[in-house]
């Protein structure tokens, strides 16, 4: 049997290979990552015209896309980084509905000059992140084009027969809670752009690390609304509040004094206090989870209370975000442009 990872003979680049050979690389990577994976509801996996899985609960679906030059650069990220980032972004949206990620299908456009060894690394990065999310890659499509594009679709469900937590459920009096450490990805991008390529923040820009189990945990604890922070805390919180018809008031004293961000500000010659605040409030691509919980209810481990939901007023309408009682202009990460706005 031919080992798809053996490049001692045969084609070396996309231009010299066939679609079947590229698909075989991804299938092999998915199979390797799935070894020892708990039993799933998968009926038909890779190798047929489509995957088939059994569903006994609501199915949650989300798709994402990352484009070379907009969301990543090859001189900044390894092929494994690129594959992992694509899967993480799609899978995070499933967790943000309170669901468990199950399956990933991924469409790719690759450049003809790519080495097949790099394709193998990209496939391994994607399959490994899918495994970390509790999912497996079960299909996709591939073509070639002028730059690398990955468009994964994530599918999930509810182990206990629950239902999705929506953006529209936050109510006045609810407690706001946030997981993760916001701002590190944005700081990492600035550091890389300034020539400082190595470090914790830089690694988190290249590959976000969503805490997938915290989505279902929030749902089980009665979260009234839930989203992941991809466009910056202010922008995503404003979207949640606008959909729910409420106002949010963030308490900055609850934010972690993040040494990684303070060090980044020093390296970049910025005032640490203002730089850290701006990164934490507007930096995107962290993929922490932001939830609202009924007042007085238990907040699951992994979240920290960060504010409260309030009634709209004549001065502050739905979608307004206050920071320590003062309304803030909504700004954040524009994923369509790949930049802060």
Buried (B, 14 or more C-beta within 10 A) or exposed (E): EEEBEEEEEEBEBBEEBEEEBBBBBBBBBBBBBBEEEEEBEBEEBBEEEEBEBEEEBBBBBBBBBBBBEBBBEBEBBBBBBBBBBBBBBBBBBBBBBBBBBBBBBBBBBBBEEBBBBBBBBBBBBBBBBBBBBBBBBBBBEBEBEEEBBBBBBBBBBBEEEBEBBBBEBBBBBBBBBBBBBBBBBBBBBBBBEEEBBEBBBBBBBBBBBBBBBBBBBBBEBBBBBBBBBBBBBBBBBBBBBBBBBBBBBBBEEEBBEBEBBBBBBEBBEBEBEEBBBBBBBBBBBBBBBBBBBBEEEEBBEBBEEBBBBBEBEEEBEBBBBBBEEEEBEBBBBBBEEBEBB
